[in-house]
Structures are given as structure tokens and as C-alpha cells.
Amino acid sequence: MAAARWFGSVEGLWVVISRWRSLAVTVAVVVGVLVCSVPAVAAEFSAPQQISGACPGTPVISVAMNGSGDELAAWECVEVVGSANVWSIQEAMRPAGGSWSAASTVASYNGIRAESEAVAIDGSGHGLLVWQHYLGNNPQHGFYEFEIDAAVIASDGSISNQMTLSQDGSGLAPDVAMNSAGDAVVGWWSYSSTGQGEGPFATLGTLSGGFQTAQKLDSYGPPSGAIAWPIAVAVDSGGDAAATWGEYGEAARPVAAAVSVAGGPFSSAAAVPSGGTVAMRPAITIDANGNVTVVLGEQVAPEPCSGSTGSTIGTCEYLFDAAREPLTGGFGSLQNMSDARPIIGEPALASNSTGDTVAAWDSQVAVGDWRVEKAVFQTGMAFQPPVQVAQSEEQSPRVSAAIDGSGIPSVSWTQRTAPGAESFASFVSTGDPVVSQLPMGAVSPVLVSDAAGDLGAVWAGSTRSGTAIYASNASALPTVTAINPIDGPAAGGTAVTITGTNFTGVSAVKFGATQASFKVDSPTSITATSPAGSGTVGVTVTTSGGTSSTGPGDQFTYQPSSSTQNETPSNNPGSTTSSTDNTSTTSKTASAGAETNPSKIVPSVKVKTLTGAQKLARALAACRHSHGSKRLRVRCEAKARKRYRRRRTPAKHPGNAKHKG
């Protein structure tokens, strides 16, 4: 999974970013009470673990999780030592299913600013951490200059191979991505000593082999004075890499991208189509097949336009767009993902290994009406229409997004517990409409997910002596997508195969409210024995993550008992009774005073059951309502048709019938 993080402001860069901020995010980061109802809590997050000491201010946090559930987090900390500020870059790791390690200091600078860290983690749990640190103020253009540094964090927590990646001494706002094999890409933007735009840079490398000389992806200079800020990078399982950035000052091409195939040099910068003149923080991902997705916000109202204030809606309008193309195919037209809004926040974007993608953002609709929305892209399809996740009276802090290996998205956001209150609560929506609440005091958590759907959240929380970093985890909620067979006798005893996801640590399987005996065959399959029951009930699975919700795919129907409805009464307890219908003839004998086992009594008439067509219809409905990808749904439907297809007996030709005189 790609790393997720929030950028902090860089002191001294306001000349560069003030225009963008005034257009998009010049509002106080305060949040309101949800005015929509909050669904019941499902998966429970663990008690928060404090993983850092107290640091003044609000640190920037970056978190990455691989497909197996290993996590790496990093942040900056500023401590006062004597009369000087000491800046340090710190990190902590968590093995899948384990606890977070104690924080370690990767680099420390006495009186020198260090920040904007970003992390990535490979399939073996080894991490890469990049950050920027202050070099000095260049009097020629009034900007602070920073250097891009990196370090390797081994799975055992040891720190090694610290290196400088930028060459010209003006690297800023780095981003990093790494695949499971350890192929990595790092990007940043650079400003020259002349005060004119120098352009975005990127470098490719591995944890063990080091990095190539950074390549300039585009150049800016007089007379435009454009800058490339910020930059986002991605890498696929084969080592193909991509980068995208906003070209502020280049009205004809506000967003551009470049790609590298199998570790080769990056292509020339290509425009990502945009109808607006200002684009806001593009995000990028690549799936295993080399498909590149770029999501960006753009201004659609022409200049000059006025921004929103606390009580007034501005005339500027912004919306989110998405473009998805093959790695070397260039970008075609954009797909609209949101309605035009007076203000939109920065998008959060996450993809899994097969290309399922979720984008999430917050936006202002009207005074006192802020929305958190998401849009999901499933492999082989376009982005679906946006879905409202939450609504609040005041702006929500930036959202975070994650997606698991089955394409189930998760989105986090924060709200005040009461109007004007200073206490915060953060929520996580997984799928629709399951919501979990993080511990109180969790503000703007960074959310990550592994392939199985286990979630991790890391946030900055207040302590008596400052701000500390906290973390919490939640096991994935189990899902039941299908059962086979879908009916059985009221007495129970039917072996039922339950198909679904996240069947790890199963503690209970129930048919309705009744516990069933079961055996976990795999994380996606359980064999259970139906208990006695009646009617139609939902089959649920319970793990440490919670209990699966019920739906069309988990309905089990008990057939009526024949022992009380289908027997022919007899006045002679010792008599033998026969009953015949159009399908079968059965008999039973019971002697006076003899013990009779009702479960062994053969029914005297045929019990009414579902037809093959009815069973097929129910099975197809279960497939359609499953949480899997389109490919899995098609496969499920094919199996259902094969199992329940009707076998027709050829009708006799009328000419073959014997004539009756």
C-alpha cells in the first residue's frame, strides 16, 4: 500500500503557496457536529498506544502499511534544549498483529529545521524514510533552502544507509513510493537560486542498491516563473514509476505527469487535461497492470473570484477530476468526480495491487454545510458517482483513505463532539455504511489498510506536556458473501459451506441467534453444521474485528418438519400406515409403547422445496450483493448457473402418441 500522510506548512514558502491556499483552503481547520445520523459501531479499534514522547506543536505524520499488515510511521519533533530548538525525525514500526516499537530518532539537528517526512514499506517489512532539512536562507530570492535526505529502516528497527538525494541544495516537499519487492521512487520540487522555477525532480533506486542521480522532470524559468508544487509519485509491482505535479504559473498546463518504464529514464512531461487554470495537489497511483490514475482538484470559475469566509460563500468554484490511462498511453479526457463547490480540500487517494482505487475529500456546499465524500474505482470500470460519507456544520479536517485487497474502501475524518467544543472524535467508514469511532482526542488520523482489510490509524494527540503520537488498529470485519446449500431440515444437521472474507480468528458462527458448530477451512471458507431452527435466518461470522452484517447472500431457509404435518393419523398405535403421492410411497411402523425417534420417521408426503429456478435466482442475488470485485462476481454467477441450471426433458412429439379410437 502506498504511504499516506499530511503535509505541514513550510516556513518561508508562503510567497509560493499563498495563492493556492487562498483559493482552496484559507479557512480555519475546525470541525462541526455531524448533522446526519452515525451508523452503529462495528469493528472496534484497539486501545491507543502512545508511540512517541511529547513534542510541542502538531507534527506532520506519515504512515505506510504493506499487504501483510506491517506498518511504519514517521514524524518530526521539536524539543527545546537550553535556549535552542532541536529538530528530530523519528520513526516507529509495528509487525503485523504485534505492538508498536518504541520511537527511534533517525536524524537530529540543533537549531536546524527538519520536516515533511514521507515513508514507504516493502513486502518484507523494510522501510524507506525521506525528509527535508534546512540549509539556510538564500538572500537572492528570500526562500529557505532545504535538502532531501533518506534512510533505510530495517524490519528489526535498525537504521542504516542514510543518504542525500538532492544535488542542488533546494529540495522541498518530498514524496516516496515503494513496491513489495523494494523498488522505490522519490520525488520533490526544487527552486533555483535565481528565484525562477527550477522544476520537479525524481530518482529511482532500491533499499540495498542505492539511488540513481535525480532526473529533472520539467524546467521552468523566465518569463513564467512557474513552480512545480507539490509532487506525488507511485510505483507498480514491476518497478514502473510515475510522478505528477501541479505547475503553478503555467496556465496552459496546470498539471503534468511523467512515467518511467521498468527503471528506465522518466519520459518528457505530459499534460494531464484540465479545464481550469489552477489545479490543487494532484495525487497518483499505478496498479499491477501499469494503469496510472491521477486525481486533482481544479478551479472552474474564472478569475477574479472571491474566496469564502466564515459567513459568506465565495464565487470561486472547484471540483475534483480523475484521469486513468495505461502507463505509456498518455492522458485523455478527465472524468468529473464531484460537483463544483466554493471550497474543496486536498484529495486522499489509495489503491490496492489490482487497481481498485478510492478517492476522498471534504468540501463546502453552503454556509454551515460541509461534506466528506468518496468515489470508488473498481478495476475495469470508471469511478462511481461520489457517495456522501459525513456532513458537518463546520469544515472537517483533511480526510484520509485506504482500500483493501478486495476493493473495500475506508475513509476517516474528524468532528467536534459539540458546537464550539475543543474535544474531537475521529470516525472511520468502511464500506457502506459501517462506522467506527477512534479514541477521543484522535485528530485527523492517517489511515492505512493491508490486503486483508486490517486497518491502522496514527494521529497526534494532546498530553499534559505537549503533543504525542498515538496509534490504534482494527481487525477487518468479516463478510459472508454466499452459503451452500441455502436450505435444510428444521432438525438441523446440514453441512453448510460459508464463503466470504476475513475468516481469521473466528469465535462464533450463528444461524440467526443460534450458535453452530464450525470448522475454518481458510480465510475465505468455513464449514458449519446448521443447528435446529425454523424460517429463514441470516448466517453470521464473528471475529475480533466484529460480526458480519446480514444480506441476501447469507440467508438459510429451514424446511418445515414433516413429522407433525405429513403423517396420516391412526387410531391403532400398532398399525402400519401407508401414504402415497404422485412422487413416492413410504411407510412407517410403530408398536404400542415403543420408543420412536421423530428424526428417523420417513415423511409420508413430499416436502415442498424451492425450485431450481428459485435457487438460481437467490444465488445470483447473493453474487450481486457480494463485496468482491467484478471479476469475482462474474465467476460467482457462472458457478451458480452451472450448479442450478435446469435440465429439460425433451417433450414427446405429438406424432408419436398412439391414436385412441
C-alpha positions in Angstrom: 0.0 0.0 0.0 1.2 3.5 -0.8 2.1 5.7 2.1 -0.4 8.1 3.5 0.5 11.4 5.1 -0.4 15.1 5.7 1.9 17.9 4.7 2.7 20.7 7.2 3.3 24.2 6.1 6.9 25.1 5.3 8.0 28.3 6.9 9.2 30.9 4.4 7.3 29.3 1.5 4.2 31.4 1.8 5.1 33.5 -1.2 4.9 30.3 -3.3 1.8 28.8 -1.9 -0.3 31.7 -0.6 -2.2 32.0 -3.9 -3.2 28.3 -3.9 -4.1 28.4 -0.2 -6.3 31.5 -0.7 -8.2 29.7 -3.4 -8.7 26.4 -1.8 -8.1 26.1 1.8 -7.9 29.5 3.5 -10.2 28.5 6.3 -9.6 27.6 9.9 -9.3 23.9 10.4 -12.3 23.5 12.6 -15.0 20.9 12.5 -18.6 20.7 13.4 -21.1 18.2 14.7 -22.4 15.7 12.2 -25.9 16.6 11.3 -26.5 13.2 9.7 -27.1 10.1 11.8 -24.0 8.0 12.5 -24.5 4.3 11.9 -23.8 1.8 14.7 -20.1 1.0 15.5 -18.9 -2.3 14.0 -15.2 -3.1 14.1 -13.5 -2.0 17.3 -10.2 -0.2 17.3 -7.7 -1.3 19.9 -6.8 0.9 22.9 -4.5 3.7 21.7 -0.8 3.1 22.1 1.5 6.1 22.7 4.5 5.7 20.4 6.3 8.9 21.0 7.2 11.3 23.7 5.6 14.8 23.9 6.6 17.3 21.3 5.5 20.9 21.0 3.3 21.8 18.1 1.4 19.5 15.8 3.8 17.1 14.0 3.3 16.0 10.4 2.7 12.3 10.3 3.4 9.8 7.5 2.3 6.1 7.7 2.7 3.1 5.4 1.4 -0.4 5.6 2.3 -3.4 3.3 -0.1 -6.0 2.2 0.7 -8.3 5.1 0.0 -5.7 7.8 3.5 -4.4 8.7 3.5 -0.7 9.5 6.0 2.1 9.5 5.2 5.6 10.8 7.4 8.8 10.9 7.0 12.3 12.2 9.1 15.3 13.2 9.6 16.5 16.8 10.8 19.9 18.1 12.2 20.0 21.6 13.7 22.9 23.5 17.2 22.1 24.8 18.6 25.0 26.7 18.0 28.1 24.6 17.9 26.3 21.2 15.3 24.2 19.4 16.3 20.7 18.4 14.5 19.2 15.4 14.5 15.5 15.0 13.0 13.0 12.6 11.5 10.0 14.4 10.0 6.6 13.4 8.3 3.6 14.9 7.4 0.2 13.4 4.7 -2.4 14.0 4.9 -6.0 12.8 1.6 -7.5 11.5 -0.6 -8.3 14.5 2.0 -7.0 17.0 2.6 -3.9 19.0 4.4 -0.7 18.0 8.1 -0.4 18.8 9.5 2.5 20.9 10.2 5.6 18.8 13.7 5.9 17.4 15.4 9.1 16.2 16.7 8.8 12.6 18.3 12.3 12.4 18.6 15.3 14.8 19.5 18.9 14.0 20.4 21.5 16.6 18.7 24.7 15.7 18.0 23.5 12.1 14.5 22.8 10.9 13.7 19.3 9.6 10.2 18.2 8.4 8.0 16.9 5.6 8.8 13.3 6.2 7.3 10.5 4.0 7.6 6.8 4.3 7.1 3.6 2.3 7.4 -0.1 3.2 8.1 -3.2 1.2 6.7 -6.7 1.4 9.4 -7.8 3.9 8.7 -5.0 6.3 11.7 -2.9 5.4 11.0 0.8 5.1 12.3 3.9 3.4 12.1 7.3 5.1 12.7 10.6 3.3 12.6 14.1 4.7 13.9 17.7 4.2 16.1 19.7 6.4 17.1 23.3 6.4 20.2 24.6 4.8 19.9 28.3 5.1 18.1 31.4 3.7 19.0 32.4 0.2 19.0 36.2 0.2 18.7 36.3 -3.6 15.0 35.1 -3.5 14.1 35.2 0.1 13.4 31.5 0.4 14.7 29.0 2.9 16.6 26.2 1.1 16.3 22.6 2.1 18.0 19.3 1.3 16.3 15.9 0.7 17.7 13.1 2.8 16.7 9.4 3.2 17.4 6.5 5.4 16.6 2.8 5.3 14.6 1.3 8.3 15.1 -2.5 8.5 12.2 -4.7 9.7 14.0 -5.1 13.1 14.0 -1.3 13.5 17.7 -0.7 12.8 18.5 2.4 10.8 21.1 2.4 8.0 22.2 3.8 4.7 21.5 7.5 5.3 22.0 9.4 2.1 21.3 12.8 0.4 19.2 12.6 -2.7 19.0 16.2 -3.9 22.0 17.6 -5.6 21.4 21.4 -5.9 20.5 22.1 -2.3 17.0 23.3 -2.8 14.8 20.2 -2.5 11.4 20.6 -0.9 8.2 18.6 -0.1 9.4 15.0 -0.9 7.1 12.1 -1.7 8.1 8.4 -1.8 6.5 5.1 -3.0 7.8 1.5 -2.9 6.5 -1.8 -4.2 6.7 -5.1 -2.3 10.0 -6.0 -4.0 11.7 -2.9 -2.7 11.8 -0.8 -5.9 11.4 2.8 -4.9 10.8 6.2 -6.4 11.3 9.6 -4.6 10.2 12.9 -6.0 10.5 16.5 -4.8 10.4 20.0 -6.2 13.3 22.4 -6.4 13.7 26.1 -6.5 16.8 27.7 -8.1 19.0 30.4 -6.5 17.8 32.9 -9.2 14.2 32.9 -7.9 12.8 31.3 -11.0 11.2 27.9 -11.1 13.6 25.1 -11.4 11.2 22.2 -11.7 10.3 18.8 -10.3 12.9 16.0 -9.7 12.6 12.3 -9.2 15.0 9.4 -8.6 14.7 5.6 -8.7 16.5 3.1 -6.5 16.3 0.1 -4.1 16.9 -0.3 -0.4 20.1 -2.3 -1.0 21.4 -0.7 -4.2 21.1 3.0 -3.6 19.5 5.6 -5.9 20.3 7.0 -9.3 21.2 10.6 -9.9 18.0 12.6 -9.7 16.4 13.4 -13.0 14.7 16.8 -13.7 11.2 16.1 -15.0 10.5 19.6 -16.3 12.0 23.1 -16.4 10.6 26.5 -15.7 12.2 29.8 -16.0 11.8 33.3 -17.2 9.4 34.7 -18.0 6.8 32.4 -16.4 8.5 31.9 -13.0 6.3 28.8 -12.6 6.9 26.3 -9.9 6.1 22.5 -9.5 4.5 22.1 -6.1 3.8 19.6 -4.7 4.8 16.4 -6.4 3.3 12.9 -5.9 4.9 9.6 -7.0 3.8 5.9 -7.4 5.4 2.6 -8.4 3.9 -0.7 -9.6 4.8 -4.3 -8.9 7.2 -4.4 -11.9 9.1 -1.3 -11.0 7.3 1.1 -13.4 7.1 4.5 -11.8 5.1 7.7 -12.3 5.1 11.2 -11.0 2.6 14.1 -11.2 2.8 17.7 -10.0 0.9 21.0 -10.2 2.5 23.5 -12.5 1.6 26.8 -10.7 2.1 29.6 -13.1 1.7 27.5 -16.2 -1.9 28.3 -17.2 -1.8 26.2 -20.3 -0.8 23.1 -18.4 -1.6 23.3 -14.7 -1.0 19.6 -14.1 1.7 17.4 -15.7 3.0 13.8 -15.3 5.9 11.7 -16.4 6.5 7.9 -16.3 9.4 5.6 -16.1 9.2 2.0 -17.5 11.0 -0.8 -15.7 13.6 1.5 -14.1 14.4 3.5 -17.3 14.6 7.3 -17.5 11.4 9.3 -17.0 9.5 10.4 -20.1 9.0 14.0 -21.0 6.4 15.8 -19.0 2.9 15.3 -20.5 -0.1 17.4 -19.7 -3.0 16.0 -17.7 -6.0 17.7 -19.2 -7.6 20.3 -17.1 -10.3 22.8 -17.9 -9.3 25.1 -15.1 -6.4 27.5 -14.6 -5.5 26.4 -11.1 -5.1 22.8 -10.1 -4.8 21.6 -6.5 -2.5 18.9 -5.2 -2.8 16.1 -7.7 -2.4 12.5 -6.4 -1.3 9.5 -8.3 -1.3 5.6 -8.2 -0.3 2.7 -10.5 -1.9 -0.7 -10.5 -0.1 -4.1 -11.2 -1.0 -3.8 -14.9 0.6 -0.4 -15.3 -2.6 1.7 -15.3 -2.0 5.2 -14.0 -4.7 7.1 -12.1 -4.4 10.8 -11.4 -6.9 12.7 -9.2 -6.8 16.5 -9.0 -8.9 19.4 -7.9 -9.3 22.3 -10.2 -10.7 25.8 -10.3 -13.6 26.1 -12.7 -14.8 29.7 -12.0 -12.7 32.3 -13.9 -10.5 34.8 -12.2 -11.0 37.1 -10.5 -13.2 35.3 -7.9 -13.6 35.8 -4.2 -12.9 33.1 -1.6 -15.3 32.0 1.1 -15.3 33.4 4.6 -16.8 32.1 7.8 -20.2 33.6 7.0 -20.0 34.2 3.2 -19.8 31.8 0.3 -17.2 32.8 -2.3 -17.7 33.0 -6.0 -14.7 30.6 -6.7 -15.8 27.1 -7.6 -13.7 23.9 -7.6 -14.3 20.3 -8.4 -12.4 17.0 -8.4 -11.5 15.2 -11.6 -9.8 11.9 -12.4 -7.9 10.5 -15.3 -6.9 6.9 -15.8 -4.7 5.7 -18.6 -2.1 3.0 -19.4 1.4 3.8 -18.4 2.6 4.8 -21.8 -0.7 5.8 -23.3 -0.9 9.5 -22.3 -3.9 11.0 -20.6 -7.3 11.6 -22.4 -10.2 13.5 -21.0 -10.9 13.9 -17.3 -13.8 12.3 -15.6 -15.8 14.6 -13.2 -15.9 13.1 -9.7 -17.6 15.9 -7.8 -20.0 18.8 -8.1 -18.5 22.3 -8.2 -18.1 23.7 -4.7 -16.9 27.0 -3.2 -14.1 25.2 -1.3 -12.6 21.7 -1.6 -9.9 20.2 0.5 -6.9 18.1 -0.6 -7.9 14.7 -2.1 -6.9 11.5 -0.4 -6.1 8.6 -2.8 -5.3 4.9 -2.2 -5.2 1.8 -4.5 -4.7 -1.9 -4.0 -2.5 -4.2 -6.0 -5.2 -4.9 -8.6 -6.0 -1.3 -9.2 -9.2 -0.8 -7.1 -9.0 2.8 -6.0 -10.7 5.2 -3.6 -10.6 9.0 -3.6 -12.0 11.0 -0.7 -12.2 14.7 0.0 -14.1 17.4 2.0 -15.8 20.4 0.5 -18.1 23.3 1.4 -21.6 23.2 -0.1 -23.1 26.3 1.7 -22.5 28.2 4.9 -22.7 25.6 7.7 -22.8 22.7 5.3 -19.5 20.8 4.9 -19.4 17.3 3.3 -17.0 14.4 3.4 -17.3 12.4 0.1 -15.7 9.5 -1.6 -15.7 7.9 -5.0 -14.6 4.3 -5.7 -13.0 3.0 -8.9 -13.1 -0.8 -9.4 -10.8 -2.5 -11.9 -12.3 -2.4 -15.4 -14.8 0.3 -14.6 -14.9 4.1 -14.2 -15.1 6.0 -11.0 -18.5 5.5 -9.5 -20.6 8.6 -8.5 -19.5 10.2 -5.3 -21.0 9.0 -2.0 -21.5 11.2 1.0 -19.7 9.8 4.0 -20.5 12.6 6.5 -21.9 16.1 6.8 -21.0 18.7 9.4 -21.7 22.3 10.3 -18.1 23.4 10.1 -15.2 22.3 7.9 -13.8 18.8 8.6 -10.0 18.3 8.9 -8.4 16.7 5.9 -9.7 13.2 5.2 -7.6 10.0 4.8 -8.4 7.0 2.7 -7.4 3.3 2.4 -8.5 0.3 0.4 -8.0 -3.5 1.0 -7.2 -6.3 -1.4 -10.9 -7.0 -2.1 -11.6 -3.4 -3.1 -13.4 -2.4 0.1 -12.6 1.3 0.9 -12.2 3.0 4.2 -12.3 6.8 4.9 -11.5 8.7 8.1 -12.5 12.2 9.2 -12.8 14.2 12.5 -15.6 16.1 14.1 -16.1 18.2 17.2 -18.2 16.5 19.9 -20.3 19.6 20.3 -20.6 23.0 18.7 -17.6 25.1 19.8 -16.2 22.4 21.9 -12.4 21.7 21.9 -12.7 17.9 22.2 -12.6 15.9 19.0 -13.7 12.4 17.8 -12.5 10.7 14.7 -14.5 8.3 12.7 -13.7 5.6 10.1 -16.2 4.4 7.5 -15.5 1.0 6.0 -17.7 0.1 3.0 -21.2 1.4 3.5 -22.3 2.5 6.0 -20.2 0.9 8.7 -18.6 3.5 11.0 -16.1 3.0 13.9 -15.1 5.7 16.3 -11.4 6.1 17.2 -10.5 7.1 20.8 -11.3 10.6 21.9 -8.6 13.1 21.1 -7.7 11.5 17.8 -7.4 14.4 15.4 -7.0 13.9 11.7 -5.7 10.4 11.8 -3.7 8.9 8.9 -5.5 5.7 7.8 -3.9 2.7 6.1 -5.1 -0.9 5.3 -3.5 -4.2 4.4 -4.8 -6.7 1.8 -7.0 -8.5 4.3 -8.7 -5.3 5.4 -7.0 -4.8 8.8 -6.8 -1.1 9.5 -4.2 1.1 11.1 -4.7 4.7 12.3 -1.9 7.0 13.6 -2.6 10.5 14.9 -1.2 13.3 17.0 -2.9 13.8 20.4 -2.5 16.2 23.3 -0.8 15.3 26.5 -0.1 17.4 29.6 3.3 18.2 28.4 2.7 18.6 24.6 1.7 16.6 21.6 2.4 12.9 21.3 1.9 10.3 18.5 -0.7 7.6 19.1 -1.7 4.5 17.1 -4.6 2.1 17.1 -5.5 -0.9 14.9 -8.7 -2.7 14.0 -9.1 -6.2 12.6 -11.1 -6.5 9.4 -14.8 -7.0 9.7 -15.7 -10.5 8.3 -18.1 -10.7 5.4 -20.4 -13.6 4.3 -20.9 -13.5 0.5 -22.5 -16.9 -0.1 -23.7 -20.1 1.6 -24.2 -23.6 0.1 -26.7 -25.2 0.4 -29.2 -22.4 1.1 -31.7 -24.6 2.9 -32.0 -27.7 5.1 -34.3 -29.5 7.5 -35.7 -27.9 10.6 -33.9 -30.5 12.8 -30.6 -29.1 11.6 -27.5 -31.2 10.8 -26.9 -29.8 7.3 -23.3 -29.2 6.4 -23.1 -25.7 5.0 -20.1 -24.1 3.2 -19.8 -20.4 4.1 -17.8 -18.3 1.6 -16.6 -14.8 2.5 -13.6 -12.8 3.6 -11.5 -12.2 6.8 -12.3 -15.5 8.4 -9.3 -15.3 10.7 -9.7 -15.8 14.5 -13.3 -16.9 14.1 -15.0 -17.1 17.5 -18.6 -17.8 16.5 -20.8 -18.8 13.6 -24.6 -18.3 14.1 -27.7 -19.3 12.2 -29.9 -16.4 13.3 -29.4 -16.3 17.0 -28.3 -19.9 17.4 -24.7 -21.0 17.7 -23.5 -23.5 15.2 -20.5 -25.9 15.3 -18.0 -25.0 12.6 -14.5 -25.5 11.1 -12.4 -22.7 9.5 -11.1 -24.1 6.2 -9.3 -20.9 5.0 -9.6 -17.1 5.5 -12.4 -17.2 2.9 -14.2 -20.5 3.7 -15.9 -22.1 6.7 -17.8 -25.4 7.0 -20.6 -25.2 9.6 -23.4 -27.6 10.7 -26.8 -26.0 10.9 -28.5 -26.1 14.3 -32.2 -26.7 14.6 -34.3 -23.8 13.6 -37.2 -22.5 11.6 -38.0 -19.9 8.9 -35.3 -18.0 7.1 -32.3 -16.7 9.1 -29.1 -14.9 8.4 -25.8 -16.7 8.8 -23.2 -14.6 10.6 -19.5 -14.9 11.4 -17.8 -13.3 14.4 -14.1 -12.5 14.7 -12.1 -10.0 16.8 -13.0 -7.4 14.1 -16.7 -7.8 14.8 -19.7 -9.6 13.4 -20.6 -9.8 9.7 -23.7 -7.9 8.5 -26.5 -9.9 7.0 -27.6 -9.7 3.4 -29.1 -11.7 0.5 -26.1 -13.9 0.2 -26.2 -15.4 3.8 -29.9 -16.4 4.0 -30.6 -20.0 5.1 -34.1 -21.4 5.0 -35.3 -24.2 7.3 -37.8 -26.6 5.7 -40.9 -27.4 7.7 -40.7 -30.6 9.8 -42.6 -33.5 8.2 -43.1 -35.4 11.5 -46.0 -33.2 12.6 -47.5 -32.1 9.3 -47.3 -35.1 6.9 -48.2 -38.2 8.9 -51.6 -39.9 8.5 -53.2 -40.3 12.0 -54.0 -43.8 13.1 -56.3 -45.0 15.9 -54.3 -48.1 16.3 -50.8 -47.4 17.7 -49.6 -50.7 16.4 -50.9 -50.4 12.9 -48.9 -49.8 9.7 -49.9 -46.7 7.7 -49.1 -46.1 4.1 -49.4 -42.9 2.2 -48.9 -42.4 -1.5 -48.5 -39.2 -3.5 -47.5 -38.6 -7.1 -43.8 -38.9 -6.5 -43.2 -41.6 -3.9 -44.7 -44.2 -1.5 -43.4 -44.6 2.1 -44.5 -46.4 5.2 -43.7 -46.5 8.9 -44.5 -48.9 11.7 -44.6 -48.2 15.4 -45.6 -50.6 18.1 -47.7 -49.7 21.1 -45.5 -48.3 23.9 -42.3 -48.5 21.7 -39.8 -45.6 21.7 -40.0 -43.6 18.5 -37.3 -41.2 17.1 -39.0 -38.5 15.2 -35.8 -37.6 13.3 -35.9 -41.1 11.7 -39.5 -41.0 10.6 -39.8 -41.0 6.9 -42.2 -38.4 5.6 -45.4 -39.6 4.1 -45.7 -36.9 1.5 -43.2 -34.9 -0.5 -42.0 -31.7 1.3 -42.3 -28.5 -0.7 -38.9 -27.1 -1.6 -37.5 -24.3 -3.7 -37.4 -24.9 -7.5 -34.1 -24.9 -9.3 -35.0 -21.6 -10.9 -35.8 -20.1 -7.4 -32.4 -21.4 -6.1 -30.6 -19.9 -9.1 -32.3 -16.5 -8.6 -31.3 -16.4 -4.9 -27.7 -17.5 -5.7 -27.3 -14.8 -8.4 -28.7 -12.2 -6.0 -26.1 -13.2 -3.5 -23.3 -12.8 -6.1 -24.5 -9.3 -7.0 -24.6 -8.2 -3.4 -21.2 -9.6 -2.5 -18.3 -7.2 -1.7 -15.9 -8.7 -4.2 -14.6 -7.3 -7.4 -16.4 -7.5 -10.7 -14.2 -10.4 -11.8 -15.1 -12.4 -8.6 -18.8 -11.5 -9.1 -18.8 -12.8 -12.7 -17.1 -16.0 -11.5 -19.7 -16.5 -8.7 -22.6 -16.1 -11.1 -21.1 -18.6 -13.6 -20.8 -21.2 -10.8 -24.3 -20.5 -9.7 -25.7 -21.0 -13.2 -23.7 -24.2 -13.6 -25.0 -25.6 -10.3 -28.6 -24.7 -10.7 -29.2 -24.8 -14.5 -32.4 -26.5 -15.4 -32.2 -29.9 -17.0 -35.1 -30.1 -19.5 -36.5 -33.5 -20.6 -37.3 -33.4 -24.4 -41.0 -33.3 -25.0 -42.5 -36.2 -26.9 -43.6 -35.4 -30.4 -47.3 -35.4 -30.8 -47.0 -37.7 -33.8 -45.5 -40.4 -31.7 -48.6 -40.7 -29.5 -50.8 -43.7 -30.1 -54.2 -42.9 -31.7 -57.0 -43.8 -29.4 -60.2 -44.6 -31.3 
